[in-house]
Structure formats: structure tokens, C-alpha cells
Amino acid sequence: MSNARTMLDTYPKDRDGFDSDLLARCIEACFDCSQTCTACADACLAEDMVAELRSCIRTDLDCADICATTGRVLSRQTSYDAAVTRALLEACRTACRTCGDECAGHAGMHEHCRVCAEACRRCEEACAALLGSMS
């Protein structure tokens, strides 16, 4: 069992509005994507063709920040605001789609971009699944 799920299971009150499995999966995907995007940006900076990767670095860093924030907000269960949560999940999906597309364009030349694109796709899917389950 993941730490996210373990912590959700220890929450002392009833949680409304979320499927616990989808919520845990989304939290994990957000934090995983954030770390992967940060590492990809760092790897891009180490490439000889760093100037050509400027857009990739920027989308990596934007995605990393948005995913980390989303993971932190989803981890808070006390009196959540559904409208804010939906907007944040949509923003995370958009950032992941944009970053995933950018990294996929470099995946043939840079393995770190391939790995990052996959993490972005998983996070985008996890956000979509959680959004679809919200009441």
C-alpha cells in the first residue's frame, strides 16, 4: 500500500466527494510527475544542445510546480472546496498534456524526455479519472 493511501486511510473523519483509490493514485502520480519533470529539466540543462531544449525545460519546470501543488492540495482532506479542486485538477491535466507533448518531441534523442512524457501521461490520466469521479 502506498503512503498516500495509508495516510488517507488514517484520516479521522469521513471524506466526501472522492474515491479513495483514485485519490491516492492521483496524489502519487502528481508527486511522481513533479519529481520526474524536475529531473528532466535538470538533464536537459546538461545536454550539449541546451538552447534547443529551452521550451522543454520551461514546460518541465511549470509542470513540476503545478503537479507538486496539486499533490499537496489533494493531500488535504479537511473542508476541501470542490470548485478549487476541479480547477486545480484541470490545470494539472493541461500542464501534463503540454509537457508530455513537448517531451515526446524529444524522446527519440533524449531518454529522460521519453521517461518524462510517460510520467506526464500517467498524471494526466490520473487527474482525469479523479475529476470524472467527483460528485
TIMI-798110 format. One line per 2 residues: number of its first residue (from 1); for each residue x, y, z of N, C-alpha, C. Coordinates in Angstrom, 2 decimals, always signed. Layout:
<pts>
NUM	X,Y,Z,X,Y,Z,X,Y,Z; ...
</pts>
This chain:
<pts>
1	+0.85,-1.18,+0.00,+0.00,+0.00,+0.00,+0.89,+1.24,+0.00; +0.48,+2.25,-0.71,+1.26,+3.47,-0.82,+1.11,+4.34,+0.43
3	+2.06,+5.23,+0.61,+1.96,+6.18,+1.72,+0.74,+7.07,+1.58; +0.44,+7.49,+0.36,-0.73,+8.34,+0.16,-1.99,+7.61,+0.61
5	-2.14,+6.37,+0.20,-3.32,+5.60,+0.59,-3.34,+5.34,+2.09; -2.19,+5.02,+2.66,-2.10,+4.79,+4.11,-2.55,+6.03,+4.87
7	-2.08,+7.19,+4.45,-2.46,+8.43,+5.13,-3.94,+8.73,+4.94; -4.47,+8.48,+3.76,-5.91,+8.69,+3.55,-6.72,+7.78,+4.46
9	-6.26,+6.54,+4.62,-6.97,+5.59,+5.46,-6.91,+5.94,+6.94; -5.93,+6.73,+7.34,-5.82,+7.11,+8.76,-6.57,+8.39,+9.08
11	-7.14,+9.06,+8.06,-7.85,+10.31,+8.28,-9.03,+10.06,+9.23; -9.16,+10.85,+10.30,-10.14,+10.55,+11.35,-11.60,+10.86,+11.02
13	-11.89,+11.54,+9.95,-13.26,+11.89,+9.60,-13.66,+11.21,+8.30; -14.97,+11.21,+8.01,-15.45,+10.71,+6.73,-15.07,+11.71,+5.64
15	-14.67,+11.18,+4.48,-14.32,+12.03,+3.35,-15.44,+11.90,+2.31; -15.92,+13.03,+1.87,-16.96,+13.03,+0.84,-16.37,+13.51,-0.47
17	-16.88,+12.98,-1.57,-16.54,+13.52,-2.88,-15.42,+12.83,-3.63; -14.70,+11.92,-2.99,-13.57,+11.28,-3.66,-13.60,+9.78,-3.48
19	-13.23,+9.07,-4.53,-12.95,+7.65,-4.44,-11.53,+7.54,-3.89; -11.35,+6.84,-2.78,-10.04,+6.79,-2.11,-8.94,+6.22,-2.99
21	-9.24,+5.20,-3.77,-8.23,+4.62,-4.65,-7.80,+5.61,-5.73; -8.77,+6.29,-6.34,-8.45,+7.27,-7.38,-7.71,+8.47,-6.79
23	-8.11,+8.87,-5.60,-7.44,+10.00,-4.94,-5.98,+9.65,-4.63; -5.75,+8.49,-4.05,-4.38,+8.07,-3.74,-3.55,+7.96,-5.01
25	-4.13,+7.38,-6.05,-3.42,+7.24,-7.33,-3.05,+8.60,-7.90; -3.95,+9.56,-7.80,-3.70,+10.89,-8.33,-2.62,+11.61,-7.52
27	-2.68,+11.52,-6.21,-1.65,+12.15,-5.36,-0.28,+11.59,-5.73; -0.19,+10.28,-5.82,+1.09,+9.64,-6.16,+1.56,+10.05,-7.55
29	+0.66,+10.07,-8.51,+1.02,+10.44,-9.88,+1.51,+11.89,-9.94; +0.87,+12.77,-9.17,+1.28,+14.17,-9.16,+2.70,+14.32,-8.61
31	+2.97,+13.68,-7.48,+4.31,+13.80,-6.90,+5.36,+13.12,-7.77; +5.02,+11.99,-8.36,+5.95,+11.30,-9.26,+6.24,+12.16,-10.49
33	+5.23,+12.76,-11.05,+5.40,+13.60,-12.23,+6.24,+14.83,-11.89; +5.99,+15.42,-10.74,+6.76,+16.59,-10.32,+8.24,+16.26,-10.23
35	+8.56,+15.15,-9.62,+9.96,+14.75,-9.48,+10.57,+14.45,-10.84; +9.84,+13.74,-11.68,+10.33,+13.37,-13.00,+10.56,+14.60,-13.87
37	+9.64,+15.55,-13.84,+9.79,+16.78,-14.62,+10.99,+17.60,-14.14; +11.18,+17.65,-12.84,+12.34,+18.37,-12.29,+13.63,+17.73,-12.76
39	+13.69,+16.41,-12.71,+14.88,+15.68,-13.14,+15.09,+15.83,-14.65; +14.02,+15.86,-15.43,+14.13,+16.02,-16.87,+14.68,+17.41,-17.20
41	+14.18,+18.43,-16.52,+14.69,+19.79,-16.75,+16.18,+19.85,-16.44; +16.58,+19.22,-15.36,+17.99,+19.19,-14.98,+18.82,+18.46,-16.03
43	+18.31,+17.33,-16.52,+19.02,+16.59,-17.56,+19.10,+17.40,-18.85; +18.04,+18.12,-19.19,+18.07,+18.97,-20.39,+19.16,+20.03,-20.26
45	+19.32,+20.57,-19.06,+20.36,+21.57,-18.84,+21.76,+21.00,-19.02; +21.92,+19.71,-18.87,+23.22,+19.06,-19.03,+23.50,+18.65,-20.48
47	+22.51,+18.75,-21.33,+22.69,+18.38,-22.73,+23.50,+19.44,-23.47; +24.27,+19.01,-24.47,+25.05,+19.94,-25.28,+24.16,+20.92,-26.05
49	+22.97,+20.48,-26.41,+22.04,+21.30,-27.19,+21.02,+22.01,-26.30; +21.47,+22.50,-25.16,+20.58,+23.09,-24.16,+19.71,+24.21,-24.74
51	+20.24,+25.03,-25.62,+19.45,+26.13,-26.18,+18.22,+25.61,-26.92; +18.35,+24.48,-27.60,+17.22,+23.92,-28.34,+16.19,+23.29,-27.40
53	+16.56,+23.09,-26.15,+15.67,+22.47,-25.17,+15.03,+23.50,-24.23; +15.20,+24.77,-24.52,+14.68,+25.83,-23.64,+13.18,+25.66,-23.36
55	+12.39,+25.42,-24.39,+10.94,+25.25,-24.20,+10.64,+24.00,-23.36; +11.40,+22.96,-23.59,+11.22,+21.72,-22.82,+11.52,+21.97,-21.34
57	+12.58,+22.69,-21.08,+12.96,+22.99,-19.69,+11.86,+23.80,-19.02; +11.35,+24.80,-19.73,+10.30,+25.64,-19.16,+9.03,+24.83,-18.87
59	+8.60,+24.00,-19.82,+7.38,+23.22,-19.58,+7.61,+22.18,-18.49; +8.82,+21.62,-18.41,+9.15,+20.69,-17.32,+8.97,+21.38,-15.97
61	+9.54,+22.56,-15.84,+9.50,+23.26,-14.54,+8.10,+23.72,-14.19; +7.35,+24.21,-15.19,+5.96,+24.59,-14.93,+5.15,+23.38,-14.47
63	+5.30,+22.27,-15.19,+4.57,+21.06,-14.86,+4.95,+20.55,-13.47; +6.24,+20.58,-13.17,+6.71,+20.12,-11.85,+6.05,+20.92,-10.73
65	+6.00,+22.23,-10.88,+5.40,+23.08,-9.84,+3.90,+22.84,-9.71; +3.21,+22.75,-10.84,+1.76,+22.55,-10.82,+1.41,+21.18,-10.24
67	+2.15,+20.15,-10.62,+1.90,+18.81,-10.09,+2.16,+18.74,-8.59; +3.24,+19.35,-8.13,+3.55,+19.33,-6.70,+2.46,+20.04,-5.90
69	+2.02,+21.17,-6.40,+0.95,+21.91,-5.72,-0.33,+21.09,-5.70; -0.66,+20.48,-6.82,-1.87,+19.65,-6.89,-1.80,+18.50,-5.90
71	-0.67,+17.82,-5.84,-0.49,+16.72,-4.89,-0.65,+17.17,-3.45; -0.10,+18.34,-3.14,-0.22,+18.85,-1.76,-1.67,+19.20,-1.43
73	-2.36,+19.88,-2.36,-3.75,+20.27,-2.11,-4.64,+19.03,-1.99; -4.44,+18.04,-2.85,-5.25,+16.83,-2.77,-4.99,+16.05,-1.48
75	-3.83,+16.23,-0.89,-3.50,+15.53,+0.36,-4.25,+16.10,+1.55; -4.77,+17.30,+1.40,-5.54,+17.95,+2.49,-7.00,+17.55,+2.37
77	-7.52,+16.95,+3.40,-8.89,+16.44,+3.35,-9.90,+17.27,+4.13; -9.45,+18.17,+4.97,-10.35,+18.95,+5.80,-11.02,+20.05,+4.98
79	-12.33,+19.99,+4.86,-13.15,+21.03,+4.23,-12.64,+21.45,+2.86; -12.47,+20.49,+1.98,-11.99,+20.84,+0.64,-13.06,+21.59,-0.14
81	-12.62,+22.42,-1.08,-13.51,+23.20,-1.94,-13.54,+22.51,-3.31; -14.68,+21.98,-3.68,-14.79,+21.22,-4.93,-14.45,+22.06,-6.15
83	-14.87,+23.32,-6.18,-14.60,+24.17,-7.34,-13.10,+24.41,-7.50; -12.42,+24.66,-6.41,-10.97,+24.88,-6.46,-10.26,+23.59,-6.86
85	-10.70,+22.48,-6.29,-10.08,+21.20,-6.61,-10.25,+20.86,-8.08; -11.44,+21.08,-8.63,-11.67,+20.82,-10.05,-10.75,+21.69,-10.92
87	-10.68,+22.98,-10.59,-9.84,+23.90,-11.37,-8.37,+23.48,-11.30; -7.93,+23.07,-10.14,-6.54,+22.64,-9.98,-6.26,+21.36,-10.76
89	-7.19,+20.42,-10.71,-7.02,+19.18,-11.48,-7.01,+19.46,-12.98; -7.83,+20.37,-13.44,-7.83,+20.75,-14.86,-6.51,+21.41,-15.24
91	-6.01,+22.29,-14.38,-4.72,+22.93,-14.64,-3.60,+21.90,-14.69; -3.65,+20.93,-13.80,-2.63,+19.88,-13.77,-2.71,+19.05,-15.05
93	-3.90,+18.70,-15.47,-4.07,+17.94,-16.72,-3.48,+18.71,-17.90; -3.76,+20.00,-17.95,-3.25,+20.83,-19.05,-1.74,+20.91,-19.03
95	-1.16,+21.13,-17.85,+0.30,+21.21,-17.73,+0.94,+19.89,-18.13; +0.34,+18.79,-17.70,+0.88,+17.47,-18.04,+0.76,+17.18,-19.53
97	-0.35,+17.57,-20.13,-0.52,+17.36,-21.57,+0.52,+18.17,-22.35; +0.69,+19.43,-21.97,+1.65,+20.31,-22.64,+3.08,+19.79,-22.48
99	+3.44,+19.44,-21.27,+4.79,+18.93,-21.01,+5.01,+17.58,-21.68; +4.02,+16.72,-21.60,+4.13,+15.40,-22.24,+4.32,+15.52,-23.74
101	+3.59,+16.44,-24.36,+3.74,+16.65,-25.80,+5.13,+17.19,-26.13; +5.59,+18.15,-25.34,+6.92,+18.73,-25.57,+8.00,+17.67,-25.41
103	+7.95,+16.92,-24.33,+8.97,+15.90,-24.09,+8.91,+14.77,-25.12; +7.71,+14.41,-25.54,+7.57,+13.36,-26.55,+8.28,+13.76,-27.84
105	+8.32,+15.05,-28.13,+9.00,+15.53,-29.31,+10.52,+15.35,-29.27; +11.05,+15.16,-28.06,+12.50,+14.96,-27.88,+12.84,+13.54,-27.47
107	+11.83,+12.71,-27.32,+12.03,+11.36,-26.77,+12.94,+10.49,-27.61; +12.98,+10.70,-28.91,+13.84,+9.91,-29.77,+15.32,+10.18,-29.56
109	+15.64,+11.37,-29.07,+17.03,+11.76,-28.86,+17.46,+11.73,-27.39; +16.48,+11.89,-26.50,+16.80,+12.01,-25.08,+15.91,+11.08,-24.26
111	+16.50,+10.09,-23.66,+15.76,+9.11,-22.86,+15.02,+9.78,-21.70; +15.63,+10.79,-21.09,+14.97,+11.46,-19.97,+13.67,+12.12,-20.42
113	+13.61,+12.59,-21.66,+12.36,+13.16,-22.17,+11.30,+12.08,-22.40; +11.71,+10.90,-22.83,+10.77,+9.79,-23.00,+10.15,+9.40,-21.67
115	+11.00,+9.28,-20.65,+10.53,+8.91,-19.31,+9.58,+9.99,-18.77; +9.94,+11.24,-19.00,+9.13,+12.35,-18.52,+7.77,+12.38,-19.22
117	+7.77,+12.17,-20.53,+6.50,+12.16,-21.27,+5.57,+11.08,-20.72; +6.12,+9.93,-20.39,+5.30,+8.84,-19.82,+4.73,+9.23,-18.46
119	+5.54,+9.85,-17.61,+5.07,+10.28,-16.29,+3.97,+11.33,-16.44; +4.13,+12.22,-17.39,+3.11,+13.25,-17.63,+1.80,+12.62,-18.08
121	+1.87,+11.63,-18.94,+0.66,+10.95,-19.42,-0.06,+10.24,-18.27; +0.72,+9.58,-17.41,+0.11,+8.89,-16.25,-0.59,+9.90,-15.33
123	+0.05,+11.02,-15.09,-0.54,+12.03,-14.20,-1.78,+12.65,-14.84; -1.71,+12.94,-16.12,-2.87,+13.48,-16.84,-4.05,+12.52,-16.73
125	-3.80,+11.25,-16.92,-4.86,+10.23,-16.81,-5.40,+10.12,-15.40; -4.52,+10.19,-14.40,-4.96,+10.09,-13.00,-5.84,+11.29,-12.63
127	-5.46,+12.49,-13.09,-6.27,+13.68,-12.84,-7.63,+13.56,-13.51; -7.64,+13.08,-14.74,-8.90,+12.91,-15.47,-9.82,+11.91,-14.76
129	-9.24,+10.81,-14.28,-10.04,+9.79,-13.59,-10.63,+10.36,-12.30; -9.84,+11.11,-11.56,-10.34,+11.69,-10.32,-11.41,+12.72,-10.61
131	-11.19,+13.55,-11.60,-12.21,+14.53,-12.00,-13.52,+13.84,-12.36; -13.43,+12.76,-13.11,-14.61,+12.03,-13.53,-15.38,+11.39,-12.40
133	-14.69,+11.17,-11.29,-15.35,+10.51,-10.14,-15.93,+11.49,-9.13; -15.62,+12.78,-9.29,-16.08,+13.76,-8.30,-17.57,+13.97,-8.40
135	-18.20,+14.06,-7.24,-19.66,+14.27,-7.21,-20.00,+15.73,-7.26
</pts>
